[in-house]
């Protein structure tokens, strides 16, 4: 079993930056694909960043050029660097893992709140 714990959320002014972390424990997750989602109040969960099976990053249009997904397999940790934050980025952010070649997300973190003030 894998446990994912996100951290790094908080309150930031528009234009600011945050780096979210997603630490995995229980087993090595280097064979899993890292994904970051977010869910704002009253809205559906949105996939904002992920890696392809080949390891290339893919971003939602709304965050392209501002967010960067990365991972450190040695630390069993994934990251989401967020810059030039906007009030519309306010949401709970979740990391999730899925196996290559599947569409099912096997593991989810508990979420971390990001609030961007104008």
N, C-alpha and C positions, 0 to 999 in steps of 0.2 A: 504494500500500500504506500502511496505517496501523499505527503502533506505539502501544500503550497501556502506560504505565508507572504503576503504583500506588505510592503512598508514604503514610506517616503511621501505619502500624501500629506495634504495640509491646505492651509489658506495662503494664497499668493495674490498679489496685485496683477492686473492685466499687464502683459509684456514680460512677466517674470518667468522663472524656470523651476522645474521640479524634476527629480529623478526617482522613478518608482523602481523598487526591487521586488523580485519574486524568488524567494528562497525555497528550494525543494529539499525535502528530507524523506528518508525511508528507503530510497534506492537511487541509483544514478539515473538521471533522466536525459542523458545526452542523445539517446535515440528518439526522443520525443520532439515534436515541433512546438515551439513556444508561440503563444498567441496572447494578445492583449485586447480586452473588450472594455467597454464602458457603458454605463446606463445612467441616464439623467432622469430626474423625477418625471413621471408621466410619459416616458419614452421607452421604446424597445431597446434591448441590448444591442450594441453596435460593435462590430469588429473594427478596431482602429489600426492594428498592426499585427503582422504575422511573418513567419518565415515560410518560404516555399520548401518543397522537399529537397530542392537543390541548395537550400541555405540562403537564398536571396530574400531580402526584406520586401514586403509589400505593405502599402499604407492606404488607408481610406483617404479620399480626396480632401476631406476636411482637415486632415492633419499633415498632409504631405508637405515636406520642406520644413516642418516644425518639430516633428517627433522622430526619434530614432530608436529602433529596437535593437537590442544586442543581448548576448549571453556569454557567460563565463562557465564553460563546462567544468573547469577545475574546481569552481566554487559551487557548482550545481545551482546557479542563480541566473535569472534573466533580468533584464532591465528595460525600462522605457524612459528615455530622456525626452523631456517635454520642454520646449522653448517657445518664446513669443506667445505665451498662453493668453487665451481669450475667455471672456465670461461664458461663452457657449461651450467651453471645454469642461465646465463644472459637471461632475458626475462621480459615481463610484466606479473605480477602475478595478478590473479583475484580470488575473492571468489564468491561462488555461493551457493544458497540454493535450495533444493528441498524437497518436502514432502515425508515422508516415504512411500515406496511402489510404487513410481512413478519414471519415468526416465526423466521427464521434469524439467529443472532448471527454477524455477519461478523468481528468483531474482539474479541479477549480480551486482557486484561492478564495479567501473570505471577503476580499474586496478592501480597497482603501479609498477614502473620500478625498477628492480634489475639488477645492472651491476657489474660483478665480473671481476676484472682486473688480469692479469697473472703476 
